[in-house]
Amino acid sequence: MLGGAGVLLGVAAAPAQAAEVSYATDCVPPPAAGLPTVKGTTKVEVTAPATAKVGDEVEVVWKFTQAASKNPDLIDLPANSVQPSGTLKAAGAQAASIAMQGPRENPAIPKGGAMVLSDMKGKLKLTTAGEVTLTPDAYAINAFSTDTKCTPTETVKPAATIKVTTGEGPTPPGTPDPTDPTSPPPTSGEPTPTESETGGSDTGGTTGGGSETDFTGKEVKIPYACKTPIGDKNATSPVQINAKKDGGSYDLTVKFKGSVMDSPADIPADSVKPSMEVALGGADKGTVHVEGPTNPEAIKSGDPMVISDMTGTYKPGADGKSTLSPGVLTVKALGTTTTCTPEKSEVSLTLDTSAQPGGAAGGSGSAGGAGTSGSGDSGGGLADTGADDSGGLRALGFVAGTAILLGGAVFTFMPGRRASRRAR
């Protein structure tokens, strides 16, 4: 499955070599697809330098020369909607797991057509002299924000071998040289705390009071339970609430800090709009409605999806320390609505507040300001949501009014064993 030229970074290497292996594979579609495990044969070509030196970093390429089977007769896969990732095992003189990933690049794949996956690439830092073998392992195929996971069911033969010779590798950047007076001092190895790590305690971010006007909340990871057309979905997303004092009120800005999924289809401009009910606690009670603008430009298939910054006005209804936590998130698009409810609340910001006329007033309803709202719509749904490695909320798994059977076209079926099920 690996193909292309293995590139040795830094030091010249012998010409690249490529070899192909095939192995039996079980592919498991997402549970939402309602499809059985499919058994097929995967063929992979791996390219890597024939020789290198200790200390070199080499690039290896994984090329799919044959997918396990074909795209089932469910839906057409649009161009640039499928992305492969996987693991390549290094063994012999050096053991390592090499993370491989390909771009989201593919031609349009019709129902029943051959599955076409992009080449995956990864890098390996060589640490030990001797022969290092490279063997394909498990991989996943991502489409429409879901993964089909494929695992070898037999021992896979090595697809390439690198002969590593001794030699002084390049000095890692930042390594101190005691003989060089200009060399940087050694570090403790501890990472520098990020702003979110120092943004506050469990009670939230910077508290308001005195002459301050700008208050930065703590980034908190909120687990959401979302209603979608194919059932309940879970997602965990980093959210941050910031405030700017304006007289006795506060202008709020809610930011989703994580990235979201790539758009599975073309989405028109002004068709996606997020909103949230920020939950009040501590001295004050109720909610504050915030909302973001619609997407100003059309979103092309494969481009990143984002949840825009949401703003609103908080008018306090109590004296004392009031807390603000991310609440119910609503995403509306093309006449449909998805509602995501926090499974656990966590304070992002704490403010020293003074009660204002017409304010939140102890929690009998929503806070005033830029409009009020309850928990939002709960029926229907637009988005398939789930957590990626960065924790970003995945939204809009169903777009442009097209009902997509998630996972149904993510992976391929052996001829004669195509699924007879259709998207409901």
Salt bridges, closest charged atoms under 4 A:
ASP26 OD2 - LYS39 NZ 2.96
ASP73 OD2 - ARG418 NH1 3.42
ASP76 OD1 - LYS111 NZ 3.62
ASP119 OD1 - LYS63 NZ 3.76
ASP214 OD1 - LYS244 NZ 3.27
ASP232 OD1 - LYS227 NZ 3.18
ASP262 OD2 - ARG104 NE 3.08
GLU277 OE2 - HIS289 ND1 2.74
GLU291 OE2 - LYS273 NZ 3.67
GLU291 OE1 - HIS289 NE2 3.05
ASP309 OD2 - LYS255 NZ 2.69
GLU346 OE2 - LYS218 NZ 3.83
ASP352 OD1 - LYS321 NZ 2.89
ASP377 OD2 - LYS332 NZ 3.64
